[in-house]
Amino acid sequence: MTRLLLSILLLPAAVLAGGTWWTDPDRIALGETVFDAKCMGCHHPEVKAFGPSFRWIASRRTPAEIYAYIVSPAALSRERGYASNSMPHIPLTREEIEAAAAYVYSFRSGRDGRGGDPDNGGAGK
């Protein structure tokens, strides 16, 4: 719980203020670069791999929750009552974390023309 609180305290003001940082095209593009370098081994943007797809995550989490999970996956897993956590802590800069969170959230159904049903592998409704 202490680590989760610390994670929340480390959230940038833009996240807590509820701005629209997650819609910035430059940030989303950087997030794709971060994904290619750090996340591709376990995640796929639109279908389940070792970890859940970004489409699945974005359909169930707010941008701030995605950010917090990237910052401290084990703490957020414990907070949510998950039996285990497979996601390792990946050292990223604050800019990379914001970008990765924005990229993940960009897969929310109906955003950026991606559309589709996140519970149906992204297939149309």
Buried (B, 14 or more C-beta within 10 A) or exposed (E): EEBBEEBBEBBBEBBEEEEEBBBBEEBBEBBBEBBEEBBEEEBBBBEEEEBBBBBBBBBEBBBBBBBBBBBBBBBBBBBEEEEEBEBEEBEBEEEBBBBBBBBBBBBBBEBEEBEBBBEEEBEEE
